[in-house]
Amino acid sequence: MSSAAIFPRLSSDYNARRPPESPQPMNDWYLSTPVWGDFFRKVFLKSAVHSYLAALRNLGTEQVKWIIHTDQPGFADSHLDGYPVTYIQTSPDPAFYDEFRKCHVSVLQDFAQPGDCVSLLNADLIVSSNFFVRIREHLSGRYKAVVSLGMRTLWSKPLPPTSVDPRTLLSWGWAHKHEVTSESVWGSGHSPAPTHIFFEEGDSVVARSFQIHPVAIIKDYPIDIATSIDGETLEHFPCDTIHVVTDPDDLAFIEMSKPGKFKHFHGDPISIGAVARLMHSHYMAAPLYRWQFGHRIVIKGDGSNVGDIEIAKAILDA
């Protein structure tokens, strides 16, 4: 097989190569956004909300409704450009990530109706300027869910750009990697739970991931999520109705975290055996996780010659 067949060309002509889609009117579009605590309110108001609004301005007249779970209702009233918002008083549970799940499930069950779109966002995400437009285009056809890898980056100065194309946003994120991302690079990282693995060679970076975040889904029937938004949500959808973002010119988001958030990086280097053990754990037992890991997610460059294909095959065959 030629290298061109293995590595399809990825470049700024993505729009020209993308199959034509005619966006159809959607029902209501809910933006589910948990925001609590001083740090997350700061990130949301200084950066995240500006990127969301920049992307929404490119969307048009969709019926967007913001649902914000927060410990300070009303905190963002002057920052949402007039979009309707419903605040839900929330006292964060010590089980931090489970609280995110509960908030998103609340929007799916208590607000969204069949045919509505729900974007599962957080307070610390920065999205590309075409984020919502591209989601609408993907969901206008056979797809019912759009999933994208959120690379963890540092919340520090300089602050992230809030209205740029996806390739530029990903390049900025890679240049400002959080230690969680740095420690998940094949050949140098020591992550004890490598759900995402990054392969770098020259100007190209490719990611493999067992958990890719659902940035938007169409609710066609009741959806309940008992464990993980990043995992269990997609079990409600056949794989051929899920659009996995693999091209850096499609859409993108990055996730902002403080330095030192995770500190357990002193073990052995990431290896095929270590990743395979994670894959076979009860946490990653569903076939969906392997299906996600099979996708080559290009972060930078054209994705060629980074060595991920053979390693990913060895992991999946283990």
C-alpha positions as CSV (number, residue, x, y, z in Angstrom):
1,M,0.0,0.0,0.0
2,S,1.3,3.4,-0.9
3,S,2.1,6.0,1.8
4,A,-0.6,8.2,0.3
5,A,-3.2,5.6,1.0
6,I,-2.0,5.2,4.6
7,F,-1.7,9.0,5.2
8,P,-4.5,10.9,3.4
9,R,-3.5,14.4,2.6
10,L,-4.4,16.8,5.4
11,S,-4.1,20.5,4.7
12,S,-5.9,23.8,4.6
13,D,-8.1,22.6,1.6
14,Y,-10.2,20.5,4.1
15,N,-13.3,22.6,3.2
16,A,-12.9,21.7,-0.5
17,R,-12.4,18.0,0.1
18,R,-15.2,17.6,2.6
19,P,-18.3,16.0,1.1
20,P,-21.0,18.6,0.4
21,E,-23.5,19.0,3.2
22,S,-26.6,21.2,3.3
23,P,-27.2,22.2,6.9
24,Q,-30.8,21.7,7.9
25,P,-32.6,23.6,10.5
26,M,-32.2,21.9,13.9
27,N,-34.5,22.0,16.9
28,D,-33.2,23.7,20.0
29,W,-29.5,23.6,20.7
30,Y,-28.6,23.3,24.4
31,L,-25.1,24.3,25.6
32,S,-24.6,22.3,28.8
33,T,-21.8,24.0,30.8
34,P,-21.0,23.3,34.5
35,V,-19.1,26.2,36.0
36,W,-18.3,26.3,39.7
37,G,-15.5,27.4,42.0
38,D,-13.2,30.4,41.7
39,F,-10.8,28.8,39.2
40,F,-13.4,27.6,36.7
41,R,-15.4,30.9,36.9
42,K,-12.2,32.7,36.1
43,V,-11.3,30.5,33.2
44,F,-14.8,30.7,31.8
45,L,-15.1,34.5,32.0
46,K,-11.6,35.3,30.8
47,S,-11.3,32.8,28.0
48,A,-13.8,30.0,27.5
49,V,-17.0,32.2,27.0
50,H,-15.2,34.4,24.5
51,S,-14.3,31.4,22.4
52,Y,-17.9,30.0,22.6
53,L,-19.4,33.4,21.6
54,A,-16.9,33.8,18.7
55,A,-18.0,30.4,17.4
56,L,-21.7,31.1,18.0
57,R,-21.5,34.3,16.0
58,N,-20.6,32.2,12.9
59,L,-23.5,29.9,13.5
60,G,-26.4,32.2,12.5
61,T,-29.9,32.1,14.1
62,E,-29.9,28.7,15.7
63,Q,-32.1,28.4,18.8
64,V,-29.3,28.3,21.3
65,K,-30.1,27.9,25.0
66,W,-27.4,28.0,27.7
67,I,-27.8,25.7,30.7
68,I,-25.2,26.5,33.4
69,H,-24.9,24.5,36.6
70,T,-23.1,26.7,39.1
71,D,-22.7,27.6,42.7
72,Q,-23.2,31.3,41.8
73,P,-26.3,31.8,39.6
74,G,-26.2,35.0,37.6
75,F,-22.4,35.3,37.5
76,A,-22.3,35.3,33.7
77,D,-25.4,37.5,32.9
78,S,-23.4,40.3,31.4
79,H,-21.1,38.0,29.4
80,L,-23.4,35.9,27.2
81,D,-24.3,38.4,24.4
82,G,-28.0,38.1,25.2
83,Y,-28.3,34.3,24.7
84,P,-31.0,32.8,27.0
85,V,-29.5,31.2,30.0
86,T,-30.9,29.0,32.7
87,Y,-28.8,28.7,35.9
88,I,-29.2,25.6,38.1
89,Q,-27.9,25.9,41.6
90,T,-25.3,23.3,42.2
91,S,-23.2,22.3,45.2
92,P,-20.3,20.3,43.7
93,D,-19.9,16.8,45.0
94,P,-16.5,15.8,46.2
95,A,-16.6,13.2,43.4
96,F,-15.6,16.0,41.0
97,Y,-16.0,14.3,37.6
98,D,-19.2,12.5,38.6
99,E,-20.7,15.9,39.3
100,F,-19.9,16.9,35.6
101,R,-21.8,13.7,34.6
102,K,-24.8,14.6,36.7
103,C,-25.0,18.1,35.3
104,H,-24.9,16.9,31.7
105,V,-27.4,14.2,32.4
106,S,-29.7,16.8,33.9
107,V,-29.7,18.8,30.6
108,L,-30.3,15.6,28.5
109,Q,-33.1,14.4,30.7
110,D,-34.8,17.6,32.0
111,F,-34.4,20.0,29.1
112,A,-33.6,18.5,25.7
113,Q,-36.5,17.0,23.7
114,P,-36.3,14.5,20.9
115,G,-34.5,16.1,17.9
116,D,-32.7,18.7,20.0
117,C,-28.9,19.0,19.9
118,V,-26.9,19.1,23.2
119,S,-23.3,20.2,23.4
120,L,-21.5,18.8,26.4
121,L,-19.1,21.6,27.3
122,N,-17.2,22.6,30.4
123,A,-15.9,25.9,31.9
124,D,-12.3,25.3,30.8
125,L,-12.6,24.6,27.1
126,I,-11.4,26.8,24.2
127,V,-13.1,26.0,20.9
128,S,-12.1,26.8,17.3
129,S,-14.0,29.6,15.6
130,N,-15.8,27.1,13.3
131,F,-16.7,24.8,16.1
132,F,-20.5,25.1,16.1
133,V,-20.8,25.6,12.3
134,R,-18.9,22.3,11.7
135,I,-20.9,20.5,14.3
136,R,-24.1,21.6,12.6
137,E,-22.8,20.5,9.2
138,H,-21.8,17.0,10.5
139,L,-25.2,16.5,12.3
140,S,-27.2,17.6,9.2
141,G,-26.6,14.2,7.6
142,R,-26.4,10.7,9.0
143,Y,-24.4,11.5,12.1
144,K,-26.0,11.8,15.5
145,A,-22.9,12.5,17.5
146,V,-19.6,14.4,17.0
147,V,-16.6,13.5,19.1
148,S,-13.3,15.3,19.4
149,L,-10.1,14.9,21.4
150,G,-9.6,17.7,23.9
151,M,-5.8,18.1,24.4
152,R,-5.0,19.3,27.9
153,T,-3.0,22.6,27.9
154,L,-1.7,25.0,30.5
155,W,-3.8,27.8,31.9
156,S,-1.2,30.5,32.2
157,K,0.1,33.5,30.4
158,P,-0.1,34.0,27.5
159,L,-3.8,33.2,27.5
160,P,-5.1,31.0,24.7
161,P,-6.4,32.5,21.5
162,T,-10.2,32.6,21.5
163,S,-11.2,33.1,17.8
164,V,-8.9,31.1,15.6
165,D,-9.2,28.2,13.1
166,P,-8.8,24.6,14.5
167,R,-5.2,24.0,13.2
168,T,-4.0,27.2,14.8
169,L,-5.7,26.3,18.1
170,L,-4.2,22.8,18.1
171,S,-0.7,24.2,17.4
172,W,-1.0,26.7,20.2
173,G,-2.2,23.9,22.5
174,W,0.7,21.7,21.6
175,A,3.2,24.5,22.2
176,H,1.6,25.1,25.7
177,K,1.2,21.4,26.7
178,H,0.1,20.6,30.2
179,E,2.2,17.9,32.0
180,V,-0.6,15.5,31.5
181,T,-0.1,15.8,27.8
182,S,3.7,15.8,27.9
183,E,3.7,12.7,30.0
184,S,1.5,11.0,27.5
185,V,3.9,11.3,24.6
186,W,5.2,7.9,23.3
187,G,8.9,7.4,23.9
188,S,9.2,9.9,26.8
189,G,6.0,10.0,28.8
190,H,5.3,8.2,32.1
191,S,1.5,8.5,32.4
192,P,0.1,5.8,34.7
193,A,-3.2,5.9,32.9
194,P,-2.5,6.7,29.2
195,T,-6.0,7.0,27.9
196,H,-4.6,9.4,25.3
197,I,-1.2,8.7,23.6
198,F,0.6,11.3,21.4
199,F,3.2,10.4,18.7
200,E,5.5,13.1,17.5
201,E,8.0,13.1,14.7
202,G,9.3,16.3,13.1
203,D,6.3,18.7,12.6
204,S,3.7,15.9,12.8
205,V,1.8,14.9,15.9
206,V,-0.9,12.1,16.0
207,A,-3.0,11.1,18.9
208,R,-4.6,7.8,19.8
209,S,-7.3,7.8,22.4
210,F,-9.6,5.4,24.2
211,Q,-11.9,8.2,25.3
212,I,-12.9,11.0,22.9
213,H,-15.2,13.7,24.2
214,P,-18.7,13.9,22.7
215,V,-19.0,17.6,21.9
216,A,-22.5,17.4,20.5
217,I,-25.2,14.7,20.2
218,I,-28.7,14.6,18.9
219,K,-31.2,13.3,21.4
220,D,-33.5,11.0,19.5
221,Y,-34.6,9.0,22.6
222,P,-34.0,9.0,26.4
223,I,-30.3,8.9,27.3
224,D,-29.0,8.0,30.7
225,I,-25.3,8.0,31.6
226,A,-24.4,6.1,34.8
227,T,-20.6,6.4,34.8
228,S,-18.6,8.5,32.3
229,I,-19.6,11.2,29.8
230,D,-16.5,10.5,27.7
231,G,-17.3,6.8,27.6
232,E,-20.8,5.8,28.2
233,T,-22.5,8.5,26.2
234,L,-21.4,7.1,22.9
235,E,-22.8,3.6,23.8
236,H,-26.2,5.0,22.8
237,F,-25.1,5.5,19.2
238,P,-24.2,3.0,16.4
239,C,-20.6,3.7,15.4
240,D,-21.6,4.6,11.9
241,T,-23.6,7.5,13.3
242,I,-20.6,9.0,15.2
243,H,-18.3,11.5,13.5
244,V,-14.8,11.3,15.0
245,V,-12.8,14.4,14.4
246,T,-9.4,13.2,13.0
247,D,-8.4,16.2,10.7
248,P,-6.9,19.3,12.3
249,D,-8.8,21.4,9.8
250,D,-12.2,20.1,10.8
251,L,-12.9,21.5,14.3
252,A,-11.0,21.5,17.6
253,F,-11.0,22.3,21.2
254,I,-8.4,22.3,24.0
255,E,-8.8,22.0,27.7
256,M,-7.2,24.4,30.2
257,S,-5.7,23.2,33.5
258,K,-3.5,24.6,36.2
259,P,0.1,23.4,36.4
260,G,0.6,20.6,38.8
261,K,-2.9,19.3,38.7
262,F,-1.7,15.8,38.3
263,K,1.5,14.6,40.0
264,H,1.9,10.9,39.6
265,F,4.4,10.6,36.7
266,H,7.3,8.8,38.3
267,G,6.7,5.2,37.1
268,D,7.9,3.3,34.0
269,P,7.7,4.8,30.5
270,I,4.5,4.2,28.6
271,S,4.7,0.8,26.9
272,I,2.6,-1.5,24.8
273,G,2.1,-3.7,27.8
274,A,1.0,-0.9,30.1
275,V,-1.5,0.5,27.6
276,A,-2.8,-3.0,26.9
277,R,-3.4,-3.6,30.6
278,L,-5.5,-0.4,30.7
279,M,-7.4,-1.5,27.6
280,H,-8.3,-4.8,29.3
281,S,-9.3,-3.3,32.6
282,H,-13.0,-3.2,33.5
283,Y,-12.9,0.6,32.9
284,M,-12.1,0.1,29.2
285,A,-13.8,-3.2,28.6
286,A,-16.4,-2.1,26.1
287,P,-15.6,-2.5,22.3
288,L,-16.4,1.2,21.8
289,Y,-13.1,2.1,23.5
290,R,-11.0,0.0,21.1
291,W,-13.0,1.4,18.2
292,Q,-12.1,5.0,19.3
293,F,-8.4,4.0,19.7
294,G,-8.3,2.8,16.1
295,H,-8.7,6.3,14.8
296,R,-5.6,8.4,13.9
297,I,-6.3,11.9,15.3
298,V,-3.9,14.3,13.6
299,I,-2.9,17.2,15.8
300,K,-0.2,18.8,13.7
301,G,1.4,18.4,10.3
302,D,0.1,15.7,7.9
303,G,0.3,12.9,10.4
304,S,2.8,10.9,8.4
305,N,5.7,8.8,9.7
306,V,5.1,9.1,13.4
307,G,5.1,5.4,14.1
308,D,1.7,5.1,15.6
309,I,0.2,2.6,13.2
310,E,2.4,-0.4,14.2
311,I,2.2,0.4,17.9
312,A,-1.5,0.9,17.9
313,K,-1.9,-2.5,16.1
314,A,0.3,-4.2,18.7
315,I,-1.8,-2.7,21.5
316,L,-5.1,-3.7,20.0
317,D,-3.8,-7.2,19.3
318,A,-2.5,-7.7,22.8
